[in-house]
Amino acid sequence: MIVNDIFSKRQSVATYTIQELSLLIKNGQVNLREVNKLHVRSIKKYILENVLTEQIYVPPMVATVDKLENEKPLELTIIDGNQRLKAFCQIEEMGYRAAKSENEKEMKKGYKLLQFIEDTEVAIQLFEGLTKEEADQLYIDLNTKGKKVALSKRIAFDSRNEMNFITNTILKTNKQLKIAGVEIEKRAIVRPNNKKLLSLSQLRQIVAIFLTGKMIYRVADDHYQTYLEAKDYIKLIHTWFQELFLLYPPERIGDFNESMIANNPLLISMAYYANKGLEKESMDDRKKELVKRMRQLQTVDFNRKNPIWKEFKGTERSGYYYLFNVKENIEMLVTWLQSQGR
């Protein structure tokens, strides 16, 4: 272990096996902060989902020790990484339980998990002699000063997340959507100047509606159960966009000067309307019903000057009517869409 004198505090990096850390914790040699149980659970889920492919990536933890010597310290106070460490220490029991399963896949995962615990080493950045105040400040700096990865990068690079993978595939392959426009650079679309149909996060919302069958009107939840394969969802979403652009041409659908579909709450409502109650249906049945529902909307006047839009909650600014993006309003819009074409 190499110890460096950097700034005013000596520091180093050491690696520990998960078994070593687990034993140190059991012996009371590692001080942990209070942990978030939900966060610990999500880390364990991440490990379980990726242990078979050995694609588990964990950043180094950070700790302070009284004295740095040439040997790695055996008494630590964890500054950053408490949730990760707690999750590591809990997965051993999960591995033993899974290894005893009668399900062959679960049994294989259990043995792989136990091997992971035995063979895997994690890195810890060590600082010598930090006071409690300095340790607390370092924790705050580590968790607030880092730059969050942009949504566009997460969608482009996170191939293991099914929702991101499907969103990225739709973004790259749907030619009509490219014409309609997806705002990638800006987090929000400001109407009426921006004439792109939707933002990247809004496209991900629509993908989430197809995957979950739930009415997602703000943040897409990553915890859901799917009933079809990714390729099937991609086909369904392509079909939905094809039917959408039959209702309004892609060249003008994002122009708020004429198109009410450029009002995102209506677009999200149309996505949910097309999927409501279908999440457990087969691919063919879902596609057939989706097309039927969308074509029932062909009699609707989607021009923004249609007075019907003011029957829903919203606000008028500079001659434009902006629908409120709230659950109650989305429900009203979906109910109204269901009543059309009957």
C-alpha positions as CSV (number, residue, x, y, z in Angstrom):
1,M,0.0,0.0,0.0
2,I,1.4,3.4,-1.0
3,V,0.8,6.4,1.2
4,N,0.8,9.8,-0.3
5,D,1.0,13.2,1.4
6,I,-1.5,15.2,-0.6
7,F,-2.8,18.6,0.6
8,S,-2.9,18.6,4.4
9,K,-4.0,15.0,4.9
10,R,-2.2,11.7,4.1
11,Q,-4.2,9.3,2.0
12,S,-4.0,6.0,0.3
13,V,-6.1,3.4,-1.5
14,A,-6.5,-0.2,-0.3
15,T,-8.5,-3.2,-1.5
16,Y,-10.6,-5.6,0.6
17,T,-12.5,-8.7,-0.2
18,I,-16.2,-8.6,0.6
19,Q,-15.6,-11.4,3.1
20,E,-12.8,-9.3,4.8
21,L,-15.1,-6.3,5.2
22,S,-18.0,-8.5,6.4
23,L,-15.8,-10.0,9.1
24,L,-14.5,-6.5,10.1
25,I,-18.1,-5.3,10.5
26,K,-19.1,-8.3,12.6
27,N,-16.1,-7.7,14.9
28,G,-17.1,-4.0,15.3
29,Q,-14.0,-2.7,13.5
30,V,-15.9,-0.7,10.9
31,N,-18.0,2.3,11.8
32,L,-21.0,2.8,9.5
33,R,-23.4,5.7,9.2
34,E,-27.1,5.1,9.3
35,V,-28.2,3.6,6.0
36,N,-31.2,4.0,3.7
37,K,-32.8,0.6,3.6
38,L,-34.4,1.2,0.2
39,H,-31.1,2.3,-1.3
40,V,-29.4,-0.9,0.2
41,R,-32.2,-3.0,-1.4
42,S,-31.7,-1.4,-4.8
43,I,-27.9,-2.1,-4.7
44,K,-28.6,-5.7,-3.8
45,K,-31.1,-5.9,-6.6
46,Y,-28.4,-4.5,-9.0
47,I,-25.9,-7.1,-7.9
48,L,-28.4,-10.0,-8.2
49,E,-29.5,-8.9,-11.7
50,N,-25.9,-8.7,-13.0
51,V,-23.9,-11.3,-11.1
52,L,-24.3,-14.0,-13.8
53,T,-22.9,-11.7,-16.5
54,E,-20.2,-10.3,-14.1
55,Q,-21.1,-6.8,-15.1
56,I,-21.1,-5.2,-11.7
57,Y,-19.3,-1.8,-11.4
58,V,-19.0,-0.2,-8.0
59,P,-17.0,3.1,-7.4
60,P,-14.5,3.1,-4.5
61,M,-15.7,3.8,-1.0
62,V,-14.2,6.5,1.2
63,A,-13.1,6.1,4.8
64,T,-11.0,7.7,7.5
65,V,-8.5,5.9,9.7
66,D,-6.5,7.0,12.7
67,K,-3.1,6.1,11.2
68,L,-1.9,5.1,7.8
69,E,0.8,2.4,7.8
70,N,2.3,0.2,5.1
71,E,-0.4,-2.5,5.9
72,K,-4.0,-1.9,5.1
73,P,-5.9,-0.7,8.1
74,L,-8.3,-3.0,10.0
75,E,-10.3,-0.3,11.7
76,L,-12.2,2.1,9.5
77,T,-14.9,4.8,9.7
78,I,-16.8,4.8,6.4
79,I,-17.5,8.3,5.0
80,D,-19.0,7.4,1.6
81,G,-20.2,4.0,0.6
82,N,-22.2,2.9,3.6
83,Q,-25.1,1.7,1.5
84,R,-22.8,-0.3,-0.8
85,L,-21.0,-1.9,2.1
86,K,-24.2,-2.8,3.9
87,A,-25.5,-4.4,0.7
88,F,-22.3,-6.4,0.3
89,C,-22.6,-7.8,3.8
90,Q,-26.2,-8.8,3.3
91,I,-25.9,-10.6,-0.1
92,E,-23.9,-13.6,1.4
93,E,-27.1,-14.8,3.2
94,M,-29.0,-14.3,-0.1
95,G,-26.4,-16.4,-1.9
96,Y,-26.8,-19.3,0.5
97,R,-30.6,-19.1,0.2
98,A,-30.5,-19.0,-3.6
99,A,-28.0,-21.9,-3.8
100,K,-30.5,-24.1,-2.0
101,S,-33.3,-23.2,-4.4
102,E,-35.0,-26.0,-6.4
103,N,-35.1,-23.6,-9.3
104,E,-32.0,-24.3,-11.4
105,K,-31.6,-20.6,-12.5
106,E,-31.8,-19.4,-8.9
107,M,-29.4,-22.1,-7.8
108,K,-26.9,-21.1,-10.4
109,K,-27.3,-17.4,-9.4
110,G,-26.8,-18.4,-5.7
111,Y,-23.5,-20.2,-6.4
112,K,-22.3,-17.3,-8.6
113,L,-23.2,-14.9,-5.9
114,L,-21.1,-16.8,-3.3
115,Q,-18.2,-16.9,-5.7
116,F,-18.6,-13.2,-6.3
117,I,-18.4,-12.6,-2.5
118,E,-15.3,-14.7,-2.2
119,D,-13.4,-13.4,-5.1
120,T,-14.4,-9.8,-5.5
121,E,-12.2,-7.0,-4.0
122,V,-13.5,-3.5,-3.5
123,A,-11.4,-0.3,-3.3
124,I,-11.5,2.1,-0.4
125,Q,-9.9,5.5,-0.5
126,L,-8.4,6.2,2.9
127,F,-7.8,9.5,4.6
128,E,-5.7,9.7,7.8
129,G,-6.9,11.4,10.9
130,L,-10.0,13.3,9.7
131,T,-12.0,15.0,12.4
132,K,-15.8,14.3,12.6
133,E,-16.4,17.8,11.1
134,E,-13.9,17.1,8.2
135,A,-15.4,13.7,7.6
136,D,-18.9,15.2,7.5
137,Q,-17.8,17.9,5.1
138,L,-16.1,15.4,2.8
139,Y,-19.3,13.4,2.7
140,I,-21.3,16.4,1.7
141,D,-18.8,17.4,-1.0
142,L,-18.7,14.0,-2.5
143,N,-22.5,13.8,-2.8
144,T,-23.3,17.3,-3.9
145,K,-20.3,18.6,-6.0
146,G,-20.2,15.7,-8.5
147,K,-21.9,16.3,-11.8
148,K,-25.0,14.1,-12.5
149,V,-24.8,12.1,-15.7
150,A,-27.2,13.7,-18.2
151,L,-30.3,11.8,-19.2
152,S,-29.2,11.7,-22.8
153,K,-26.0,9.9,-21.8
154,R,-27.8,7.5,-19.5
155,I,-30.2,6.5,-22.3
156,A,-27.4,6.2,-24.9
157,F,-25.0,4.2,-22.7
158,D,-27.0,2.3,-20.2
159,S,-27.8,-0.8,-22.3
160,R,-28.7,-2.9,-19.3
161,N,-31.7,-0.7,-18.4
162,E,-34.5,-2.0,-20.7
163,M,-36.4,1.3,-20.6
164,N,-33.3,3.3,-21.6
165,F,-32.4,0.7,-24.3
166,I,-35.9,0.9,-25.9
167,T,-35.9,4.7,-25.7
168,N,-32.6,4.8,-27.5
169,T,-33.7,2.4,-30.1
170,I,-36.9,4.3,-30.9
171,L,-34.9,7.6,-31.0
172,K,-32.4,6.2,-33.5
173,T,-34.7,4.2,-35.8
174,N,-38.1,6.0,-36.0
175,K,-37.8,8.1,-39.1
176,Q,-41.1,10.0,-38.6
177,L,-40.2,10.8,-35.0
178,K,-36.9,12.3,-36.3
179,I,-38.9,14.6,-38.5
180,A,-41.2,15.6,-35.7
181,G,-38.2,16.3,-33.5
182,V,-36.9,15.2,-30.1
183,E,-35.3,17.8,-27.9
184,I,-32.0,16.3,-26.6
185,E,-29.9,19.3,-25.6
186,K,-32.5,21.1,-23.4
187,R,-34.3,19.6,-20.3
188,A,-37.6,21.3,-21.1
189,I,-39.4,22.4,-24.3
190,V,-40.5,26.1,-24.2
191,R,-43.6,26.6,-26.4
192,P,-44.4,28.0,-28.8
193,N,-40.8,28.8,-30.0
194,N,-39.5,25.2,-29.8
195,K,-41.4,23.2,-32.4
196,K,-39.9,19.7,-31.6
197,L,-42.6,17.3,-30.6
198,L,-41.2,16.2,-27.3
199,S,-38.1,16.1,-25.1
200,L,-36.0,13.0,-24.4
201,S,-37.4,12.6,-20.9
202,Q,-41.0,12.8,-22.4
203,L,-40.1,10.1,-24.9
204,R,-38.9,7.9,-22.0
205,Q,-42.2,8.6,-20.3
206,I,-44.1,7.2,-23.3
207,V,-41.8,4.2,-23.4
208,A,-42.5,3.7,-19.7
209,I,-46.3,3.7,-20.3
210,F,-45.9,0.9,-22.9
211,L,-43.7,-1.1,-20.5
212,T,-45.7,-0.7,-17.3
213,G,-49.3,-0.1,-18.5
214,K,-49.4,2.7,-15.8
215,M,-50.4,6.3,-16.2
216,I,-47.0,7.9,-15.9
217,Y,-47.4,11.7,-16.1
218,R,-44.1,12.9,-14.5
219,V,-41.2,10.7,-13.5
220,A,-40.8,7.3,-15.0
221,D,-40.4,4.6,-12.4
222,D,-37.7,1.9,-13.0
223,H,-39.5,-0.7,-10.8
224,Y,-42.0,-2.6,-13.0
225,Q,-42.9,-6.0,-14.4
226,T,-43.0,-6.6,-18.1
227,Y,-44.9,-9.3,-20.1
228,L,-43.3,-8.9,-23.5
229,E,-39.8,-8.9,-24.9
230,A,-38.0,-5.7,-25.7
231,K,-38.3,-6.2,-29.4
232,D,-42.1,-6.5,-29.0
233,Y,-42.3,-3.2,-27.1
234,I,-40.2,-1.5,-29.8
235,K,-42.6,-2.7,-32.5
236,L,-45.6,-1.5,-30.5
237,I,-44.2,1.9,-30.0
238,H,-43.3,2.2,-33.7
239,T,-46.9,1.3,-34.5
240,W,-48.2,3.9,-32.1
241,F,-46.1,6.7,-33.6
242,Q,-47.2,5.6,-37.0
243,E,-50.8,5.9,-36.0
244,L,-50.1,9.2,-34.2
245,F,-48.6,10.8,-37.3
246,L,-51.7,9.8,-39.3
247,L,-53.6,12.1,-37.0
248,Y,-51.2,14.9,-37.5
249,P,-48.3,15.1,-39.9
250,P,-44.8,14.8,-38.3
251,E,-43.7,18.1,-40.0
252,R,-46.2,20.1,-38.0
253,I,-47.3,18.1,-35.0
254,G,-44.8,19.9,-32.7
255,D,-45.8,23.4,-33.8
256,F,-47.9,24.8,-31.0
257,N,-49.2,27.5,-33.3
258,E,-51.5,24.9,-34.7
259,S,-51.2,21.5,-33.0
260,M,-52.6,20.8,-29.6
261,I,-50.7,17.5,-29.5
262,A,-47.6,19.7,-28.9
263,N,-49.2,20.2,-25.5
264,N,-47.4,17.4,-23.7
265,P,-50.2,16.4,-21.2
266,L,-52.4,15.6,-24.3
267,L,-49.6,13.5,-25.9
268,I,-49.0,11.5,-22.7
269,S,-52.8,11.0,-22.3
270,M,-52.9,9.6,-25.9
271,A,-50.1,7.2,-25.1
272,Y,-51.9,5.9,-22.0
273,Y,-55.3,5.8,-23.7
274,A,-53.7,3.5,-26.4
275,N,-52.3,1.2,-23.7
276,K,-54.7,1.2,-20.9
277,G,-55.5,-2.2,-19.6
278,L,-53.5,-4.0,-22.2
279,E,-50.2,-4.7,-20.4
280,K,-50.9,-8.4,-20.0
281,E,-52.2,-9.0,-23.5
282,S,-50.2,-10.8,-26.2
283,M,-48.2,-8.8,-28.8
284,D,-50.7,-9.4,-31.6
285,D,-53.7,-8.5,-29.4
286,R,-52.1,-5.4,-28.1
287,K,-51.2,-4.1,-31.5
288,K,-54.6,-4.8,-32.9
289,E,-56.4,-2.9,-30.1
290,L,-53.8,-0.1,-30.1
291,V,-54.4,0.5,-33.8
292,K,-58.2,0.4,-33.3
293,R,-58.1,2.9,-30.4
294,M,-55.8,5.4,-32.3
295,R,-58.0,5.3,-35.4
296,Q,-61.0,6.1,-33.3
297,L,-59.4,9.5,-32.8
298,Q,-59.4,10.4,-36.5
299,T,-62.5,12.4,-36.1
300,V,-61.0,14.6,-33.4
301,D,-59.9,18.2,-34.3
302,F,-56.4,18.5,-32.7
303,N,-56.0,22.1,-33.8
304,R,-55.1,24.2,-30.7
305,K,-58.0,26.6,-31.5
306,N,-60.6,23.9,-30.9
307,P,-62.6,25.2,-27.9
308,I,-62.9,21.7,-26.4
309,W,-59.4,22.0,-24.8
310,K,-60.5,24.7,-22.4
311,E,-62.8,22.2,-20.8
312,F,-59.7,20.7,-19.2
313,K,-57.6,22.3,-16.6
314,G,-54.9,24.7,-17.8
315,T,-53.9,28.2,-18.1
316,E,-53.9,30.8,-20.9
317,R,-50.8,32.8,-21.7
318,S,-50.3,35.0,-24.7
319,G,-53.2,33.4,-26.6
320,Y,-52.0,29.8,-26.0
321,Y,-53.8,27.4,-23.7
322,Y,-51.4,25.2,-21.7
323,L,-52.8,22.0,-20.2
324,F,-51.8,21.3,-16.6
325,N,-49.6,18.2,-16.2
326,V,-51.4,16.7,-13.2
327,K,-52.9,13.3,-12.6
328,E,-56.5,14.5,-12.4
329,N,-56.2,16.3,-15.7
330,I,-54.5,13.3,-17.4
331,E,-57.4,11.1,-16.2
332,M,-60.0,13.6,-17.6
333,L,-58.2,13.6,-21.0
334,V,-58.0,9.8,-21.1
335,T,-61.7,9.5,-20.3
336,W,-62.5,12.0,-23.0
337,L,-60.3,10.2,-25.6
338,Q,-62.1,7.0,-24.8
339,S,-65.4,8.6,-25.6
340,Q,-64.3,9.6,-29.1
341,G,-65.3,7.7,-32.2
342,R,-68.0,5.7,-30.5
